[in-house]
């Protein structure tokens, strides 16, 4: 690391440390919010998949009935 790099780092530390800390806090809060949203989305996806499976189970007898009815109408 060169002297100019060290000078830049010291300037940042002297001048921008407070703003960096504030940005870090905001980013940490944003990360927490995103984590919470991710959890909510996972839960919603799980519930939707359960609803889809439940509706598929309800529709299956209807499909069988329609298929049999169609087959009967073809034979007559």
C-alpha positions as CSV (number, residue, x, y, z in Angstrom):
1,X,0.0,0.0,0.0
2,X,1.4,3.3,-1.0
3,X,1.6,6.6,1.0
4,X,-1.2,8.1,-1.2
5,X,-3.5,5.2,-0.4
6,X,-2.8,5.7,3.2
7,X,-3.5,9.4,2.9
8,X,-6.8,8.7,1.2
9,X,-7.8,6.2,3.9
10,X,-7.0,8.7,6.6
11,X,-8.9,11.5,4.8
12,X,-11.9,9.2,4.6
13,X,-11.6,8.2,8.2
14,X,-11.3,11.9,9.3
15,X,-14.0,13.3,7.0
16,X,-16.5,10.6,6.1
17,X,-16.5,8.2,9.0
18,X,-19.8,9.4,10.4
19,X,-21.5,9.2,7.0
20,X,-20.0,5.8,6.4
21,X,-21.4,4.7,9.8
22,X,-24.8,6.1,9.0
23,X,-24.8,4.3,5.6
24,X,-23.8,1.1,7.2
25,X,-26.7,1.4,9.7
26,X,-29.1,2.1,6.8
27,X,-27.8,-0.9,4.8
28,X,-28.1,-3.1,7.9
29,X,-31.7,-2.0,8.3
30,X,-32.4,-2.5,4.6
31,X,-30.9,-6.0,4.9
32,X,-33.1,-6.8,7.8
33,X,-36.2,-5.6,6.0
34,X,-35.2,-7.7,2.9
35,X,-34.7,-10.7,5.1
36,X,-38.2,-10.2,6.6
37,X,-39.7,-9.8,3.2
38,X,-37.9,-12.9,2.0
39,X,-39.4,-14.8,5.0
40,X,-42.9,-13.5,4.2
41,X,-42.5,-14.4,0.5
42,X,-41.4,-18.0,1.4
43,X,-44.4,-18.4,3.7
44,X,-46.8,-17.0,1.0
45,X,-45.3,-19.3,-1.6
46,X,-45.7,-22.3,0.7
47,X,-49.3,-21.4,1.3
48,X,-50.0,-20.9,-2.4
49,X,-48.4,-24.3,-3.2
50,X,-50.7,-25.9,-0.6
51,X,-53.7,-24.2,-2.1
52,X,-52.7,-25.4,-5.6
53,X,-52.3,-28.9,-4.3
54,X,-55.7,-28.7,-2.5
55,X,-57.5,-27.4,-5.6
56,X,-55.8,-30.0,-7.8
57,X,-57.2,-32.7,-5.5
58,X,-60.6,-31.2,-5.8
59,X,-60.4,-31.0,-9.6
60,X,-59.2,-34.5,-10.1
61,X,-62.6,-36.2,-9.5
62,X,-64.1,-33.6,-11.9
63,X,-61.6,-34.5,-14.6
64,X,-62.3,-38.2,-14.2
65,X,-66.0,-37.6,-14.4
66,X,-65.6,-35.4,-17.5
67,X,-63.3,-37.9,-19.2
68,X,-65.8,-40.8,-18.5
69,X,-68.7,-38.6,-19.7
70,X,-66.8,-37.8,-22.9
71,X,-66.0,-41.4,-23.4
72,X,-69.6,-42.4,-22.9
73,X,-70.8,-39.8,-25.4
74,X,-68.3,-41.0,-28.0
75,X,-69.6,-44.6,-27.7
76,X,-73.2,-43.6,-28.1
